Amino acid sequence: MKESISSTLKSSETEDWFDYHVVRPMGYLWAKLFAKIGMHPNTVTVISMIIGAASCFFFAHGSYHYEQCEGLWLNVIGILLLFWAYVYDCTDGQLARMTGKKSKLGRILDGAAGYAWYIPIYAALIYRFYNHHDLEFGWLGIADSESASLIAALVAFALAAISGIICLAGQQRTADYYIQVHLFFLKGEKGAELDNSVKQQEIYDQMGPETSWIERLIQKTYITYTKQQERRTPQFQNLMARLKEKFGDANNTPADIREEIHRESRKVMPFNFMLVFNFRTLFLVIFCLLDIPVLYFLFEIIVISLIECYAIHRHEAFCKRIAQSLN
């Protein structure tokens, strides 16, 4: 059973404990069922988006402090729906590897799934804060009034925008990129999806008039995505350039250098895990159950951003050191 599950994973090294021991076994069982009925991985991703977005209706309610047992159970339902959506988000990749139905659209949809969940959830949390803010107003000594509630909701909206558009998006791009970098030096080019913007631009430029506008849009979106990843990792880009210059292609990197990069990359993985679903959602759940969900936005802006900066610093530092050793 374990070997069968492992065959549907990118690598056990890019899975945290909870994913490897809980989520992936569940995803494997769902993938087997979906493979049997002929469901496409992209369909599973879309279902995941719908389920995750639906959780927002339950997170919009106050928990026990404001709505007693009914509110608590509504929040628990929201948590369960979000977990279900996450299981399906993992299932789609396992199904794609199980059936060989991989596609660029699938990779983009998979990356967009988190936004499809969190944007409506963030909107629900702003609405929730507008209705339930006695705890925060009490701490800050703010008199509760209609105007104060509106101003507070606008502040929450600004925090949510920073948290979601800047922090969440950037953090997930970083995490995804470092996973693909790790896989590249662990398994080689065929075992990773480490794309670069130059190659993706060439693919776009070669698209003829028969190419649909949807395919063009998908490719253009993916070019932007890869460019944003590359801007955050200048030392890694320099390392890849040096490997190409010295060995003709980064995929021809000698085993000792490849192993060194893999070893150093593995040290960054624990921090990378903190940028993805499990870590951030744990704190989203805690803040919601404690009825102070607006603090989650600050947690994402401050704490997770600091973790991302540290992960980038660690990764860039060893890339710079190894690149200099190639001179």
WOKAJO-V49059 format. One line per field, one symbol per residue. phi: phi as a letter, one per 20 degrees, with the letter a starting at -180 (. if undefined). A space follows every 50 residues. Layout:
BEGIN
phi: ???
END
This chain:
BEGIN
phi: .ffffgfddfaffddfgfffedffgfffffffffffemfegffffffgff fffffffeffefefgdclfffffffffgfffffgffgfffffffffffdm eebfgffffffeggffefgfffffffffffecbgfffffemeffbfffff fffffffffffffefefgfffffffffffffgffeedngfecceecffff fffffefefffffffffgfffffffffffffecffffffffffffecnaf fegggffgfffffffffeggffffedggfffgfgfgfffemcffffffff feffffffffffgffffffffffffef
END
